[in-house]
Amino acid sequence: MIRASDVASIVATTLFGAVTGWLVAGVIGALVSGVLFGALAFLGALANIRPAIVSVVLVATMAGWLIGSSIVEAICLPSTCAALEATGGTVTAVLTFIGVGIVSALVTRSFDEYNERDTEGLPPTGVGCEVPEED
């Protein structure tokens, strides 16, 4: 079941994708990336992934795409390497998706573990491999 927060996440992600796509590839880029990222946000909502996580990962992916294509565009002469711009944007987008996705999953898992221990009345876990002190 899709919640109101999921709908807000889908709309925000679609709009951000469309704006970023427009910056990189004009109207066609806006349509393609808006539809693509709106669909990914919708699938995230159906998979019951937290809307904040879906939005953060997809927005970071679009930012990575924009950065990668902009770097290649700055290196090339005007209108000479559109294929390289698309490739640079895609490679950085995929790497950003993986990196931010992993960090988001680990942070979410950490907060969930902390909240579970807090609910059970247990103290938070320590860092690393602590050895209990001997008396």
N, C-alpha and C positions, 0 to 999 in steps of 0.2 A: 504494500500500500504506500502510495506516495504522499508525503506530508507537505505542509505549507513551506517548511524550510527547504525541502527538496525542490519545490517549484521555484523558489527564490534563487537557489543555487543554479538550477538549469537556466533560468533567464539571465542571471549575471554572467555565467560562463559563456553562454551563447553570444551575448553582447560583447564581451571582452574578446572572444574569438573572432567575431566579425570585424571589430575595430582593428585588431592586430593583423588580420588577413588583408584588410583594406590598406594598411600601411605598407605591407610587403608586396601585394600583388593587385591592388586596385579592387574594383567591384567584384571580379571573379574570385579573387582571394577572400574577400569578405563573405561571399556566399558559401564558398566551399568550407572555409574554416569555421564559420558560424554554425552551419549545419552539422559538420563533423563533431565539433566540441559540444554542441547542444545534445547530439545523440549520445556521446560518451557520458555526459552528465546525467542524461536520462537512464542509461544503462547502470551507472553507479547508483542511482536512486532505486532502481529495480533490484539491484544486488544488496540493498540495505547498507550501503557504505555511507558513513557520515557525510552530510553535505559539505561541511567545512573542509574535509579531507579532499573530496572530489574537486571542489573549487580551487583549493590551493594547488593541487597537483596539476590541474589543467591550465590554470593561469600561469604557473611557473613554466609549463611546457610551451605555451604560446610566447612567453617572454624569451625562453631559450631559442625558439625559432626566429624571433625577431632579431635577437642579438647575433645569431649565427649568420643569417642572411645579410644583416647590415655590415658585418665585418667583411664578408666576401664582396659586397657591393662597394665598400670603401677601397678595397684593394684593386678591383678591376676598373677598366675604363668604362664610361657610361654605355649601357646597352650592349656590352660585349660578352657577358658571361651569365646569362639568366639561368642556365642549367646548373652552373656552379653555385649560384645564390640559393637555388632551391635545394641543392644537395647539402650545402653548408647549414642552411636552416633546418633541414630534416634531421641531419646528424646531431646537431646540438639540441634539437627538440626531443629526440629519443633519449639522449643521454640525460637531459634534464628531467624527463619523465621518470626514468629509472632512479636517478639519484634522489629526487624530491619524494618519490613514492616510497623508497626504502626508509628515508628519514622520517616521513610522516607515519609510516606503519610502526616503526620502533618507538616513536614518541607517544603515539596513541596507545600502544601496548603497555608502555611504562606507566602512563596515567591510569589505565584500567587496572593494572596490578596494584598501584598505590591506593586507588579508590576501593578495591576489594578488601585489602588489608585494613583500611580505615573503617569500612563498614563492619568488619568482623571484630573490631576493637584491638587489633594487633598493631604494634609499632611498625613504622616503615622499614623496609629492608635496608641494609647497609650497602656500602659501595664495595665491590670486589669480594675478596675471600678473607674476611676477618676471622681471626682465631679468637675464641673466647678466652678472656683473661682467667688465669688460674689464681686461686686464693692461697 
